[in-house]
Amino acid sequence: MDAPSPAGVVHPYWPRDLLIPTYVANDRSMTEILVFLFSVSGVFLFVTWLLTGQKGATGRLGTWRRLAVCWFAVCGFIHGVIEGWFSLYYDIIPGDQSFLSQLWKEYSKGDSRYVIADNFTVCMETITAWFWGPLSFWTVFAFLTNKPYRFVLQLIISLGQLYGAVLYFFTEHRDGYAHSELGHPIYFWFYFVFMNVLWIVIPLLLIVDAWRQLTEAQTQTDSTKSHKSKRK
């Protein structure tokens, strides 16, 4: 149930005594918001999957590589558009009825730090939006065009995502999970845990993958230099 803040404004966020004087309830349903988020993400994924299926200069990408590139395409959308909106309008989101503001008000039921413009979330999301967003799209381009720096981009972005996600969970852990209804199946487990743990699990896999690719490339370079040195 919604609860009144000290200023008498009724809101659905935790802790229940949170002061959000400008809050205006969403007129969009949770279903509308989630359908939009997953539909647009699905479009990015589908289009990228089709693009990566085309034969390039070095042949077609394998299934694992295609999925990785699709991940970066979806990241570009989420970081650049969704989180980019938060980084620009975090101070008016509680009372704003724009669709993306309503998306953030819905998500804030799982983490109210967003609706109160917590310093950590503002700083973290701003870096994510303006660095990892554009770099994610650049990574998609790099893999589609077989650029030699593609795995460097993969490593940089994945490390940044992992670091941000770890801090995101750790700061809330130190706050005693006070900004969500602990144990709620949707708001806590789906919004807060599942939708964010993806940015720990997948970047970890991509870091290991980039490590292997770059190590192999460096090994080949060292071997070539060694052969040339022996010839001299």
C-alpha positions as CSV (number, residue, x, y, z in Angstrom):
1,M,0.0,0.0,0.0
2,D,1.1,3.6,-0.6
3,A,2.0,5.5,2.5
4,P,2.2,9.2,3.2
5,S,5.5,11.0,3.5
6,P,6.1,13.5,6.4
7,A,4.8,16.2,4.0
8,G,1.5,14.3,3.5
9,V,2.3,13.2,0.0
10,V,1.3,9.6,-0.6
11,H,3.9,7.5,-2.4
12,P,4.7,3.7,-2.8
13,Y,8.4,3.9,-1.8
14,W,10.6,2.6,1.0
15,P,11.4,3.6,3.6
16,R,7.7,4.6,4.2
17,D,8.7,7.9,5.9
18,L,10.6,9.0,2.8
19,L,10.1,12.7,2.0
20,I,9.1,13.2,-1.7
21,P,7.1,16.5,-1.7
22,T,6.9,16.7,-5.6
23,Y,5.7,13.1,-6.2
24,V,2.9,12.5,-8.7
25,A,1.6,9.0,-9.2
26,N,2.1,7.3,-12.6
27,D,-0.8,7.2,-15.0
28,R,0.9,4.4,-16.9
29,S,0.6,0.8,-15.6
30,M,3.5,-1.4,-14.7
31,T,2.6,-3.6,-17.7
32,E,2.8,-0.7,-20.2
33,I,6.2,0.3,-18.9
34,L,7.7,-3.2,-18.9
35,V,6.3,-4.0,-22.3
36,F,7.9,-0.9,-23.7
37,L,11.3,-1.7,-22.0
38,F,11.5,-5.3,-23.2
39,S,10.0,-4.6,-26.6
40,V,12.5,-2.0,-27.5
41,S,15.3,-4.0,-26.1
42,G,14.0,-6.9,-28.1
43,V,14.1,-4.9,-31.3
44,F,17.7,-3.9,-30.7
45,L,18.6,-7.5,-30.0
46,F,16.8,-8.8,-33.1
47,V,18.2,-6.3,-35.5
48,T,21.7,-6.8,-34.2
49,W,21.3,-10.6,-34.4
50,L,20.4,-10.2,-38.1
51,L,23.3,-7.9,-38.7
52,T,25.8,-10.2,-37.1
53,G,24.5,-13.1,-39.1
54,Q,25.9,-11.6,-42.3
55,K,29.2,-12.8,-43.7
56,G,32.0,-10.3,-43.0
57,A,35.6,-10.0,-44.1
58,T,36.6,-12.9,-41.8
59,G,33.5,-15.0,-42.2
60,R,30.4,-15.2,-40.1
61,L,30.5,-14.6,-36.3
62,G,29.8,-17.6,-34.1
63,T,26.7,-17.9,-31.9
64,W,28.5,-16.8,-28.7
65,R,30.0,-13.8,-30.4
66,R,26.7,-12.8,-32.0
67,L,25.0,-12.9,-28.5
68,A,27.8,-10.8,-27.0
69,V,27.4,-8.1,-29.7
70,C,23.6,-8.2,-29.2
71,W,24.3,-7.6,-25.5
72,F,26.3,-4.5,-26.3
73,A,23.5,-3.2,-28.6
74,V,20.9,-3.6,-25.8
75,C,23.4,-2.0,-23.4
76,G,23.8,1.0,-25.7
77,F,20.0,1.5,-25.6
78,I,19.6,1.1,-21.8
79,H,22.7,3.1,-20.9
80,G,22.4,5.8,-23.5
81,V,18.6,6.3,-23.5
82,I,17.0,5.0,-20.3
83,E,19.9,5.9,-18.0
84,G,20.7,9.0,-20.1
85,W,17.2,10.3,-19.3
86,F,17.8,9.8,-15.6
87,S,21.2,11.6,-15.7
88,L,19.5,14.6,-17.3
89,Y,16.2,14.8,-15.5
90,Y,16.8,13.1,-12.1
91,D,15.8,16.3,-10.3
92,I,12.3,16.5,-11.8
93,I,11.4,12.8,-12.2
94,P,9.2,12.4,-9.1
95,G,6.7,14.9,-10.4
96,D,7.2,14.4,-14.2
97,Q,4.8,12.4,-16.3
98,S,7.0,11.8,-19.3
99,F,7.1,8.2,-20.2
100,L,10.7,7.6,-19.3
101,S,10.2,9.5,-16.0
102,Q,7.3,7.2,-15.2
103,L,9.6,4.2,-16.0
104,W,12.0,5.4,-13.4
105,K,9.3,6.0,-10.9
106,E,8.1,2.4,-11.5
107,Y,11.7,1.1,-11.1
108,S,12.1,3.2,-7.9
109,K,9.7,0.9,-6.2
110,G,12.6,-1.5,-6.1
111,D,15.2,1.1,-5.3
112,S,13.9,4.5,-4.1
113,R,17.4,6.0,-4.3
114,Y,16.4,7.0,-7.9
115,V,13.3,8.9,-7.0
116,I,15.2,10.9,-4.3
117,A,18.2,11.6,-6.6
118,D,20.7,9.9,-4.3
119,N,24.2,11.2,-4.9
120,F,25.6,7.8,-5.7
121,T,23.0,6.8,-8.2
122,V,23.2,10.2,-10.0
123,C,27.0,10.0,-10.3
124,M,27.0,6.3,-11.3
125,E,24.2,6.6,-13.8
126,T,25.7,9.7,-15.4
127,I,29.0,8.0,-16.0
128,T,27.2,4.9,-17.3
129,A,25.0,6.9,-19.7
130,W,27.7,9.2,-21.2
131,F,30.6,6.7,-21.3
132,W,29.3,3.1,-21.4
133,G,26.3,4.0,-23.6
134,P,28.2,5.4,-26.6
135,L,31.1,3.0,-26.1
136,S,28.6,0.1,-26.3
137,F,27.4,1.2,-29.7
138,W,31.0,1.7,-30.8
139,T,31.7,-1.9,-29.7
140,V,28.8,-3.2,-31.9
141,F,30.3,-1.3,-34.8
142,A,33.8,-2.6,-34.0
143,F,32.7,-6.2,-34.1
144,L,30.6,-5.7,-37.2
145,T,33.5,-4.2,-39.1
146,N,36.2,-6.4,-37.5
147,K,38.2,-3.6,-35.9
148,P,41.4,-4.7,-34.2
149,Y,40.5,-2.8,-31.0
150,R,37.1,-4.6,-30.5
151,F,38.2,-6.7,-27.6
152,V,39.8,-3.7,-25.9
153,L,36.5,-2.0,-26.0
154,Q,34.7,-5.1,-24.7
155,L,37.2,-5.3,-21.8
156,I,36.9,-1.6,-20.9
157,I,33.1,-1.5,-20.9
158,S,32.7,-4.8,-19.1
159,L,35.1,-3.7,-16.3
160,G,33.2,-0.5,-16.0
161,Q,29.8,-2.2,-15.8
162,L,31.0,-4.8,-13.3
163,Y,32.5,-2.1,-11.1
164,G,29.4,0.0,-11.2
165,A,27.1,-3.0,-10.4
166,V,29.2,-4.1,-7.5
167,L,29.1,-0.6,-6.0
168,Y,25.4,-0.5,-6.7
169,F,24.7,-3.6,-4.6
170,F,27.3,-2.9,-2.0
171,T,26.2,0.6,-1.1
172,E,22.6,-0.6,-0.7
173,H,23.8,-3.6,1.4
174,R,25.5,-1.1,3.7
175,D,22.2,0.8,3.9
176,G,20.5,-2.4,5.1
177,Y,18.3,-2.7,1.9
178,A,16.3,0.2,3.2
179,H,15.2,1.5,-0.2
180,S,13.0,-1.4,-1.2
181,E,10.4,-3.8,0.3
182,L,12.9,-6.6,1.2
183,G,11.8,-9.9,-0.3
184,H,9.1,-8.5,-2.6
185,P,8.9,-10.8,-5.6
186,I,8.7,-8.1,-8.2
187,Y,10.2,-4.9,-6.7
188,F,13.0,-6.5,-4.7
189,W,13.8,-9.8,-6.5
190,F,13.0,-8.8,-10.1
191,Y,13.6,-5.0,-10.3
192,F,16.5,-4.7,-7.8
193,V,18.2,-8.1,-7.9
194,F,17.6,-9.7,-11.2
195,M,17.7,-6.7,-13.5
196,N,21.0,-5.6,-12.0
197,V,22.8,-8.9,-11.4
198,L,22.9,-9.3,-15.2
199,W,25.5,-6.5,-15.2
200,I,27.7,-8.6,-12.9
201,V,27.3,-12.1,-14.5
202,I,27.5,-11.1,-18.2
203,P,30.4,-8.6,-17.9
204,L,32.3,-11.2,-15.9
205,L,32.0,-13.7,-18.8
206,L,33.0,-11.0,-21.3
207,I,36.0,-9.9,-19.2
208,V,37.3,-13.5,-19.3
209,D,36.6,-13.8,-23.0
210,A,38.4,-10.5,-23.7
211,W,41.3,-11.6,-21.5
212,R,41.7,-14.8,-23.5
213,Q,41.4,-13.1,-26.9
214,L,44.0,-10.4,-26.0
215,T,46.3,-12.9,-24.3
216,E,46.3,-15.0,-27.5
217,A,46.9,-12.0,-29.7
218,Q,49.8,-10.9,-27.5
219,T,51.3,-14.4,-27.4
220,Q,51.3,-14.5,-31.2
221,T,52.9,-11.0,-31.4
222,D,55.6,-12.1,-28.9
223,S,56.2,-15.3,-30.9
224,T,56.5,-13.4,-34.2
225,K,59.0,-10.9,-32.6
226,S,61.0,-13.8,-31.2
227,H,61.3,-15.5,-34.6
228,K,62.4,-12.2,-36.3
229,S,65.0,-11.7,-33.6
230,K,66.4,-15.2,-34.1
231,R,66.7,-14.6,-37.8
232,K,68.8,-11.5,-37.2
